[in-house]
């Protein structure tokens, strides 16, 4: 199936405008992270207890907060979870208290005696484990990027590896910025989505790089800019179909998959868009910039030095 027949779009000619766009999106995300004092980590990384409760009738957040205040938990985070009769109560730093859930349920049963409550899910993570998970997550991302750099350098050239890793960094930073702007938590599930989008974006970049390598052998007399433009246009139909169908599947998960995987689906939705964009406007153009830099350096070395 071919979505576009022989497109001839000038992707490389507008790359400098796209650099500005990418830098602006990353800057907005970084500013948001600074304003919010870093990512909003879930209990998976901070330690604490999360309790999902289901009431027989719809319930108001204010009533629940009053109930929790009677047992000294009035500062807990409470939000509806998919329906007006289901709530998620998060209590950071309290993962070591074994009677905490009973205290929460008891307080709500006393204050909301006409609205029976059922415990649907309990998650407990100690503060030490949360810190270890946060460090392990950072190491996992850094190690995966380093291994990718080595692999792509071996399969292509070092300049291609730099372009691919820069594109992955670009994708992760923009997705992290979107999560910060929307106030979404970074949980282990969302981290898995980040690693998934790294793989997705890399796959798209490798497809473009493969075509560039083939065309460099065919169009030997063409400039690198021309070869990259031809290559991106040749795989454009495949990219649109692959990204479009994946986007529709993940969009369905986002709306119908429930609250538990909504963060995972959101990360993938953003990742599919920026991953497709970066394979065209970040990974390949960086190869051109590095090639020009290398040529300029060689020319400078050839010039005779003043006596």
N, C-alpha and C positions, 0 to 999 in steps of 0.2 A: 504494500500500500504506500502511495506517495502523496503526501499532503500538499507539497508545493512542487511545481515543475520548473526545474532549472532557475532557481532564484539567483539574483545577482545583486545582493545588498552589500553596501560598503560598511561592514562592521568595524574594520580597522581604522577607517578615515575619521570616525567619530569617537575614537577611543579616549581622547583627552577629555571630552565632555563626560564620558563615563567614569573616568578617574575622579573627576570632581563630584559626580553623583555618589560613587562608592565612598569617597572620603567623607562626604557630608553625612551619609547614613551611619557610618562608623562613628563619626564625631558625636552625632545625636545620641547614639547608644552609650558611648563612653560618658557623656555629660549626665545622662540619666542614671548610669551606674554610680557616678560620683555623688549626685544629689541623693540617691537612695542608699548611699554607703555600701555599695556592692550588690551582688545578686541577692535575691530574696530566697534563701535556702529553706528547704522543707525540713521537717523533723528528721528525715533520713540523715541529714548532715549536721543538724544542730543538736539532736538528741531531744527526747521528750515523749509525749504520748498523744496520739490522735485517736479519737473515738467517733465512729459514725453511728448516729442514732436515728431511729425511725419512730415517729409519733403516729398515733392513730388518726389525729386531725392536724390540719395546718397549725403552725406554731410561729410566734413572733420572736425575733432575735432578742429584743429587749427583755421579754419574759424569761428567756433562758439565761441571760446575763444576770438578772436579779437572782435567779435560783442558784447560779454558780457563786455569786457573791456571798451567799450564806455559808459556804464552805471555804471561803478565802480564795476563790478562783475567778473573781470578777474580771481579771485582765486577760482571760483566755480568749483565743481567736475563735469566733463562732460564725459560721456562714451556712446558708442553705446549700444542699448537695443534690442537685438534680431535680428536686421537687420541694414544695412548700412545707411538707411534713417530714422531710429528712434534713438533718444538719450534720456538719462535721465540726467537732470541737478539738482544737489543737492547744496543747499545753506544753510549750517548750521548757526544757530543763527539769521535767518532773518524771522522767522515765524510770527512776528507781523506786517510786512509791507504789507498792503492790496493791494498796487499797484505793488507789486514785479513781479507778473506773466505778467502783461501788459508791464512792463519795459523790461522783458526778451524777450517777443514775439515782441515788437516794435523794439528792437535793432537788433534782427535777421532778421526781415522783411526789415529793412533799408539796412543792410550789404549784405544780401542774397536775393535781390529783385527778382531774377529770379528763386527762389526756395521756393514756398509757404509753410508755416508751419501751422500745426494744433495741438492744445493742446489736448492730449489724457487723461491726468490724472494730478491732482494736489493734493499733500498731504502737510498739514501744521500742525506743532506741536510746541507749545510754549516751551521755555526752561524750565519753571517751571514744565509743564506737563511731559516733557521728563525726568526730574530728578525724579519725582514721579513714573513714569513707571519703571525706572531703579531700584529704591528701592523696588517697589512692586514685580518685577521679582525675585530679590534676596530672598525676604521673601517667595515668592511662592515656590521656589526650596527648601529652608531650612525647611519650614513647612512640605512640602510633604515628605522630607527625614525623618523628625522626626516622622511623622505619620506612615510611612512605618516601621520604627524601632519598634514602639509599636505594630503594627499589626502582623509583622512576629514573634516578641517575644511571642505574645499571641498564635499564630497558631503553631509555632514550639518551638524553644528555643532561648535564647538571642544570643548564638554563631552563630546561623543561621542568625539572624537579622543583626548582625555585618557584616557577610560575604556578605549578600545581599546589604546592604548600601555601603559597601566598593566597591562592583562591580559597583554599580550605580555611585558612585563618580569617579571611574576609567573610566567608559564610557563617562561621561560628560566632564572630563578633557581632554581625548584623542580627543573627537570631537571638543572641544573648541580649542585645539592645532592645529588641522587640519584647522579649520577656520582661525586661526591666520597665519599659514604658507601660506595659499592660498590667504590671504588678503580679505577674505569674510566678509561681514558686519553681525553683530548680530542685527536683527530686531525683531519685535514682532512675525512675522511669524516663524522666526528661533527659537525663544524662545518656541513657541508652539511645534516645532519639537523636541526640547530638552526634553520637558515634555512628548511627545509621546514616544521618545526612552527610557525614564526612565520606562514608563509603559511596553514597549515591552521587555526590558531587564529583568524587574522584573518578567514578566510572564514566560519567559524562565527559570529563576532561580527557581521560585516556582515549575515548572514541575520537575526539577532535585531534588529539596528538597523533594517533595512528594514521589518520587521513593526511595530516600535515607531513608526516614522515614519508608516506607513499608519494605524495605530490612533489616533495622536494627532489625525488629521483626522476619524476616524469618531467616537471617544468624546471629544468636546471638553470635556464637563462632568465627566469622570472625573479623579481625581487621577493624577499621573504614576506613582505606585507601582502603582495599579490597572491602568493601561495597560501598564506593563512586565510585570506579572504575567500579564495576558491574552496578551501577545505571546509571552512565553517558553513558556507552556502551548500556544499554537497551533503553535509550531515544534518542540515537544518530541519528537513522533513522528519528524519528519524528522531531528532531531539524533541520536536514539538509533539509528535505522537507519543513517545515514551513518557515525557514529562506530563503531558496532558492527561493521559490515562491514569498515571500514578497519582496525580493531583486529585482527580475525581474520586478515586478509591479512598484516599486519605481524608478528603472532604466529607465523604459519607461517614467515615469513622468519627470525625470531629463532631458531627451533628447527632449521630445515632449511637455512638459507641459508649456513651455514658461519661460521667465525671471522672472516673478512675483513669481513663486513658485520654482525656481531653488535652492535657498538657503535652502528652506524647504526640498526639495528632497535630497540635498547633506547631510544635517544633518542626515536624516533618513538612507541614504546609509551607511554612516560611522557608525551610531548607530547600524544598524542591524549586521554589521561585528563584532564590538567590543562587542556588547551585547551578541551575541552568544558565542564569545570567553571567555568573563568574567564569564558567567554562568558555564563554565567548568573549567577554569584555575584560576579564582579569588575567586568567591563566595564559591565553595566547598572546595578548599584547605585551605582557611582561617578557615573554621570549624575545619579542622584537626589541624592547628597550635594552635587554641584556646584550643582545647581538650588536646593537648600535654602540653600547658602552664598550664592548670588547674591541670593536673596530676602531673606535676613537682612541682607545688606549694603545693599540698596535701602531696607529698612525703617529701618535705622539712619540713612541719609542723609536720609530724610524727616522724622525726628524734629526738632523745633525745638531749636536749640542754646541752652543757658542764657545769659542776658544777662550 
